Amino acid sequence: MSLNIEVEPSLPFSTTLRLEGRLDNDTTAIFDEELEKALESSVKVLVMDLAKLEYISSAGILSVLKAQKTMVGRGGKTLFGYLQPGVKKVFDIVKAVDLRSVFASVEELDDYLDAIQKQLEE
């Protein structure tokens, strides 16, 4: 499955990105490109509507973390809304541990995240 992104400037200082599909190794370049365009303005609040995001891999998490770092650097905020259970679980895991110290490789991490999200779909 692919990734669709709808970009909606909400207010002069806010932009919303609505993600639909999968944010994984194959689609992070699409996300990064749209994110870069959205951040060209002086946006101070970046909202990510993840209601239709079905899956996120470690590559997707890294892109999201880069977005947060960019927003913090400009004194702004990144807000996330409407997370699906599998995606929410991944966000919870990422906050709980330093994933680099737990997994031997990116592939091992992605296999783990994939299994967690599949479990929650059942």
HELIX and SHEET records of a PDB file:
HELIX    1   1 THR A   28  ALA A   38  1                                  11    
HELIX    2   2 SER A   58  GLY A   73  1                                  16    
HELIX    3   3 PRO A   85  ALA A   96  1                                  12    
HELIX    4   4 LEU A   99  SER A  101  5                                   3    
HELIX    5   5 VAL A  106  GLU A  121  1                                  16    
SHEET    1   A 4 LEU A   3  LEU A  11  0                                        
SHEET    2   A 4 SER A  14  LEU A  23 -1                                        
SHEET    3   A 4 VAL A  45  ILE A  56  1                                        
SHEET    4   A 4 LYS A  77  GLY A  81  1                                        
END                                                                             
